[in-house]
Amino acid sequence: MPRTILHIDLDAFYCAVEELLNPDLRGKAFVVGGAPQERGVVSSASYPARKFGVHSAMPTSRALRLCPSATVVHPRHRLYSEYSEHVMNLLAEVSPLVEQISIDEAFLDVTGDPKPAVEVAAHLQARIRDELGLPSSLGVASNKLVAKIATNVGKAGAPSTRSGSEGPPFALMAVPPGDEAAFLAPLPVEMLWGVGPKTAERLMALGVRAIGELAAWPAHDLAREFGAHGEEMWRHARGIDDRPVVSDREAKQMSAETTFTRDIADVAVLRRTLLSLSEVVGRRLRAAQVTAITVKRKLRWPDFTTLTRQVTLERATDLDDEIYHTALGLFDSLWRNGKRVRLLGVAAAGLVPSARQLGLWEATGQARPEKLAEAVDRIRDKYGRQAIRRASLIDSDE
């Protein structure tokens, strides 16, 4: 089953944080960087400043020559790190597999999420904007290489970028599985990881300017010209990248939530949704080989009032049914018949390494429920999430 990888880039991150703290900077040309008289360098440039050709890594003195009206803001790295941590915590709520590659950039593996990948990305982008006040752009693909390039292509083609407006792009671009090579083919070779100016110059001397032209070269010819790097370029040009998303952070909780396209008051639909979300959370716990001692339920009314409740279990669990029945109890304690719901969410917290104690009935030799859950996970990993489903989650019209 193809992986689903999200790449997220926080647009003009340092400037975005400064605008949050000083709204007077919004819409104005400014840079975050060192003083020009001290050989300072631009760390980030606002979008109005970028219209004048100002960009990061440029000497501040040159930036001011290009845009004399620009304000220079001294960087506050500790503050930026705090906001970055807020974003990464939010990503960790979506998936335990978060690989942060810089203060303003990360990969996220959401393989197995029941919602369409574009919907997951759009919801995440909206949460970063609404909850943290930060702009972001996202790419969605079956691997890290193509997801990152999708972000860059999306930003370049966003309406705000094309029109030269002064706002962040808020781009979101998805590349369907199987379309990786076709997506990359018309792009310049410089967009591939590992193709710097010198390599690009050598490729152009060989008549290779577009990624598709690079992909058409025989792999052994590229290996002869560039060594092992040539083979890697050949694979990348065809959209092949097997590197996993590697997380070095300890997840604080694992969650899943859904916002309904219309407010729902049907108790059967609400309970089926809780069950589906509980399955997602349980699968993520087992994949990470952790169990949870706390189950949370998140509920949002049509007026955007959001209520979160939680309960501590007698023992840690990673089983879908135990998570579901706990979440359902929390839901039933608050919801009243006919009350419409905008959003439902389920989360598992208090994570510890998997080491479930056998219950009394499990010790008698009967089939342990976690064995069943693991078997279902293996089937879904191989054939997709829809390969095996609960009867209660199959729509009546199927």
MARGURO-457615 format. One record per residue (C-alpha): z, x, y; residue in one letter. Coordinates in steps of 0.02 Angstrom, whole numbers, padded with zeros to 5 digits, always signed. Example, Ala and Ser with C-alpha at 12.3 -4.5 7.8 and 13.67 -1.06 7.14 Angstrom:
! residues 2
+00390+00615-00225A;+00357+00684-00053S;
***
This chain:
! residues 398
+00000+00000+00000M;-00048+00074+00170P;+00096+00125+00281R;+00123+00045+00450T;+00164+00175+00582I;+00204+00144+00765L;+00192+00279+00896H;+00284+00245+01058I;+00266+00337+01222D;+00379+00297+01369L;+00260+00293+01518D;+00304+00416+01659A;+00479+00415+01585F;+00576+00519+01712Y;+00496+00425+01857C;+00530+00258+01773A;+00715+00300+01757V;+00723+00356+01939E;+00642+00192+01994E;+00775+00095+01899L;+00912+00182+01996L;+00820+00185+02162N;+00705+00032+02179P;+00643+00100+02346D;+00538+00224+02247L;+00436+00086+02163R;+00256+00084+02215G;+00273+00250+02305K;+00202+00422+02268A;+00339+00539+02206F;+00367+00673+02077V;+00516+00726+01976V;+00521+00916+01978G;+00584+01075+02054G;+00576+01120+02238A;+00409+01191+02295P;+00491+01339+02384Q;+00575+01387+02220E;+00414+01387+02118R;+00461+01218+02049G;+00352+01125+01923V;+00316+00938+01909V;+00405+00860+01760S;+00339+00685+01791S;+00229+00601+01921A;+00231+00419+01973S;+00070+00321+01950Y;+00035+00313+02138P;+00047+00504+02141A;-00069+00519+01992R;-00207+00436+02093K;-00213+00597+02194F;-00232+00706+02040G;-00048+00751+02022V;+00011+00776+01844H;+00153+00853+01745S;+00164+01043+01723A;+00080+01065+01892M;+00167+01174+02022P;+00260+01063+02144T;+00180+01154+02289S;+00006+01107+02226R;+00061+00927+02198A;+00114+00916+02380L;-00052+00988+02437R;-00143+00853+02338L;-00024+00716+02396C;+00069+00769+02555P;+00161+00602+02566S;+00242+00623+02395A;+00431+00632+02383T;+00508+00765+02270V;+00655+00702+02166V;+00767+00831+02082H;+00773+00800+01894P;+00931+00730+01812R;+00906+00777+01631H;+01074+00713+01568R;+01032+00541+01636L;+00860+00542+01556Y;+00939+00590+01390S;+01055+00440+01401E;+00911+00320+01430Y;+00812+00401+01290S;+00959+00374+01174E;+00962+00189+01221H;+00779+00175+01174V;+00802+00266+01009M;+00949+00154+00964N;+00839+00004+00996L;+00703+00077+00883L;+00833+00106+00747A;+00871-00080+00750E;+00691-00112+00699V;+00679+00020+00561S;+00789+00160+00493P;+00637+00274+00492L;+00628+00339+00671V;+00563+00513+00707E;+00595+00567+00886Q;+00471+00703+00936I;+00522+00719+01118S;+00637+00637+01245I;+00505+00503+01280D;+00406+00492+01118E;+00438+00437+00939A;+00362+00375+00777F;+00425+00222+00686L;+00385+00172+00506D;+00388-00018+00490V;+00302-00029+00320T;+00358-00187+00231G;+00400-00286+00387D;+00339-00465+00354P;+00274-00486+00531K;+00102-00421+00581P;+00111-00243+00647A;+00042-00290+00818V;+00176-00424+00834E;+00312-00298+00790V;+00243-00176+00920A;+00225-00308+01056A;+00402-00371+01026H;+00470-00194+01034L;+00374-00158+01194Q;+00444-00318+01272A;+00623-00275+01222R;+00610-00101+01299I;+00546-00181+01458R;+00666-00329+01465D;+00825-00247+01402E;+00805-00071+01472L;+00682-00096+01615G;+00565+00040+01552L;+00375+00038+01528P;+00300+00097+01364S;+00134+00111+01273S;+00114+00096+01085L;-00013+00138+00951G;-00016+00059+00778V;-00103+00134+00626A;-00081+00182+00444S;-00028+00360+00488N;+00051+00465+00625K;-00108+00554+00681L;-00208+00396+00714V;-00060+00301+00787A;-00033+00436+00919K;-00217+00444+00964I;-00220+00253+00973A;-00082+00262+01104T;-00182+00385+01208N;-00343+00285+01193V;-00250+00126+01236G;-00174+00204+01392K;-00343+00270+01449A;-00425+00100+01427G;-00284-00009+01494A;-00334-00123+01640P;-00212-00037+01757S;-00286+00133+01714T;-00468+00078+01728R;-00440-00009+01894S;-00339+00134+01965G;-00192+00020+02000S;-00022+00095+02033E;+00072+00021+01886G;+00104+00090+01710P;-00026+00042+01578P;+00089-00049+01454F;-00047-00015+01326A;-00045-00075+01146L;-00185-00027+01027M;-00194-00054+00839A;-00312+00026+00714V;-00329-00079+00554P;-00311+00012+00387P;-00480+00075+00331G;-00548+00091+00508D;-00469+00259+00548E;-00628+00365+00535A;-00734+00239+00630A;-00603+00230+00769F;-00597+00419+00787L;-00784+00453+00771A;-00838+00430+00954P;-00687+00518+01029L;-00696+00699+01093P;-00634+00831+00972V;-00500+00883+01097E;-00404+00725+01054M;-00366+00789+00879L;-00200+00875+00849W;-00226+01061+00832G;-00388+01068+00932V;-00344+01164+01088G;-00463+01230+01222P;-00514+01385+01123K;-00547+01288+00962T;-00641+01155+01059A;-00749+01290+01139E;-00792+01361+00968R;-00834+01188+00901L;-00947+01152+01049M;-01038+01315+01015A;-01073+01243+00842L;-01138+01082+00920G;-00981+00982+00880V;-00916+00878+01024R;-00861+00713+00947A;-00735+00689+00806I;-00867+00600+00702G;-00978+00753+00713E;-00834+00859+00651L;-00803+00739+00506A;-00986+00755+00455A;-00971+00943+00427W;-00938+00998+00248P;-00757+01046+00224A;-00800+01216+00149H;-00905+01260+00302D;-00761+01222+00418L;-00645+01323+00306A;-00765+01470+00317R;-00769+01458+00507E;-00585+01420+00541F;-00490+01458+00380G;-00354+01338+00324A;-00356+01260+00498H;-00536+01207+00466G;-00487+01106+00313E;-00348+01024+00411E;-00468+00978+00552M;-00588+00903+00426W;-00452+00792+00355R;-00391+00740+00526H;-00569+00702+00584A;-00580+00576+00442R;-00416+00496+00491G;-00319+00568+00345I;-00136+00611+00376D;-00006+00598+00238D;+00145+00659+00335R;+00292+00538+00323P;+00401+00483+00466V;+00555+00592+00448V;+00715+00529+00527S;+00854+00650+00571D;+00967+00518+00645R;+01098+00414+00557E;+01058+00230+00576A;+01201+00127+00648K;+01132-00036+00581Q;+00976-00111+00503M;+00909-00274+00567S;+00764-00395+00568A;+00729-00538+00686E;+00592-00658+00731T;+00548-00755+00888T;+00467-00922+00845F;+00302-00966+00927T;+00383-01134+00965R;+00567-01182+00965D;+00623-01240+00792I;+00748-01376+00748A;+00699-01399+00564D;+00847-01339+00461V;+00737-01300+00310A;+00626-01185+00414V;+00777-01101+00493L;+00860-01069+00326R;+00698-01002+00250R;+00682-00887+00399T;+00859-00822+00374L;+00819-00789+00191L;+00659-00696+00233S;+00749-00589+00364L;+00890-00553+00241S;+00761-00490+00116E;+00690-00371+00245V;+00864-00304+00288V;+00911-00285+00105G;+00750-00191+00069R;+00782-00071+00212R;+00959-00038+00154L;+00901+00003-00022R;+00759+00112+00042A;+00884+00212+00144A;+01008+00213-00002Q;+01149+00140+00101V;+01254-00016+00092T;+01332-00120+00231A;+01507-00185+00253I;+01464-00299+00400T;+01333-00436+00416V;+01279-00501+00586K;+01184-00656+00638R;+01088-00666+00802K;+01034-00833+00875L;+00945-00874+01038R;+00929-01048+01114W;+00775-01103+01213P;+00866-01063+01377D;+00880-00881+01317F;+01067-00893+01287T;+01096-00769+01145T;+01243-00777+01025L;+01291-00642+00901T;+01421-00665+00765R;+01475-00551+00624Q;+01586-00547+00471V;+01659-00405+00369T;+01629-00415+00182L;+01755-00380+00045E;+01641-00242-00018R;+01484-00158+00046A;+01318-00229-00012T;+01130-00201-00007D;+01084-00363-00096L;+00974-00493-00014D;+01070-00644-00078D;+01239-00580-00020E;+01169-00541+00152I;+01083-00710+00161Y;+01233-00816+00111H;+01342-00724+00235T;+01215-00745+00374A;+01191-00927+00327L;+01377-00959+00340G;+01376-00883+00514L;+01226-00991+00560F;+01298-01153+00492D;+01461-01125+00585S;+01370-01137+00751L;+01207-01234+00731W;+01208-01422+00745R;+01075-01539+00678N;+00930-01560+00799G;+00973-01406+00903K;+00817-01304+00938R;+00814-01116+00906V;+00703-00988+00991R;+00753-00831+00894L;+00844-00787+00734L;+00903-00617+00679G;+01000-00538+00536V;+01081-00365+00541A;+01184-00257+00425A;+01307-00133+00499A;+01449-00020+00445G;+01329+00080+00338L;+01392+00192+00198V;+01303+00284+00056P;+01263+00171-00092S;+01407+00166-00214A;+01433-00017-00258R;+01584-00052-00367Q;+01549-00165-00514L;+01615-00340-00498G;+01707-00415-00646L;+01557-00512-00710W;+01443-00360-00689E;+01558-00254-00797A;+01538-00373-00944T;+01364-00308-00983G;+01264-00443-00894Q;+01111-00390-00792A;+01165-00315-00628R;+01083-00400-00478P;+01042-00234-00394E;+00933-00189-00543K;+00831-00345-00511L;+00819-00304-00326A;+00759-00128-00365E;+00627-00196-00485A;+00564-00315-00352V;+00558-00171-00227D;+00451-00068-00345R;+00328-00210-00371I;+00313-00241-00184R;+00294-00056-00148D;+00148-00048-00268K;+00061-00215-00238Y;+00122-00274-00068G;+00262-00388-00008R;+00169-00546-00057Q;+00151-00491-00238A;+00317-00570-00284I;+00402-00704-00182R;+00541-00830-00197R;+00479-01006-00228A;+00582-01065-00079S;+00482-00951+00037L;+00311-01014-00018I;+00240-01143+00101D;+00214-01314+00026S;+00029-01313+00071D;-00010-01155-00030E;
***
